[in-house]
Amino acid sequence: MKIAVFGATGRTGIPLVEQALERGHDVVAFARNANDIPASLRSHDTLVILEGDAYTGAGVADAVAGGIDSDETSAVDAVICVLGQTSSGPDDLLTESGRHILDAMDESGVERIVTLVGAGVREDGESVSLGGKVMGSLLKVMAGGVLEDAKAHAEMLRASNAQWTIVRGPRLTEGEHTGQFLHGTELQLGLRDSAARANVAQFILDCIEDDLYVEQLPKITDQ
């Protein structure tokens, strides 16, 4: 399978690219700076690194089309978006980047996308634990712009023609890749929940490979 990864140089993106290559996939890693991809991965035979800017849309269409490395390039089979907000980044990073990605998917005829957002993104009428409510209130106060961006990004995907999955994570950590985690649409997350980024990466790839949670918003937490 050929997969385009947006956010490939981020703290979740790097283990995701690494695991995708280990699982035998062809990967188009989209990055603003190719040198931010670890040297141990850059020489991999099935990795194409494409520089661009998802926020402005520069290079996005090329990435979804499969890269520009050969005359035999074919569009990717799926897209993964693990872009993360930073303190110096734009407040609408996910919304604008998602718009460019969806446009490129339509142009290349790519249907499948899995994206990662925080657990503060909720469905209408969703049951939320007390800890989850507290966490949501804190997010609104401390990172309201980030939360609203993630919500708008999710709504855009849900309104699209794509076969989307919106993975919702709790606090993400740099913990080891254990492969031990819980997931589900009814999972209750609280203040103590967390997930190692490497485990989240595994779950996202599982969703891609096995068509899990299509048009659903699963949550994940480490066991």
Secondary structure, 3 states (H helix, E strand, C coil): CEEEEECCCCCCHHHHHHHHHHCCCEEEEEECCHHHCCHHHHCCCCEEEEECECCCCECHHHHHCCCCCCCCCCCCCEEEECCCCCCCCCCCHHHHHHHHHHHHHHHHCCCEEEEEEECCCCCCCCCCCHHHHHHHHHHHHHHHHHHHHHHHHHHHHHCCCCEEEEEEECEEECCCCCCCEEEECCCCCCCCCEEEHHHHHHHHHHHHHHCCCCCECCEEEEC
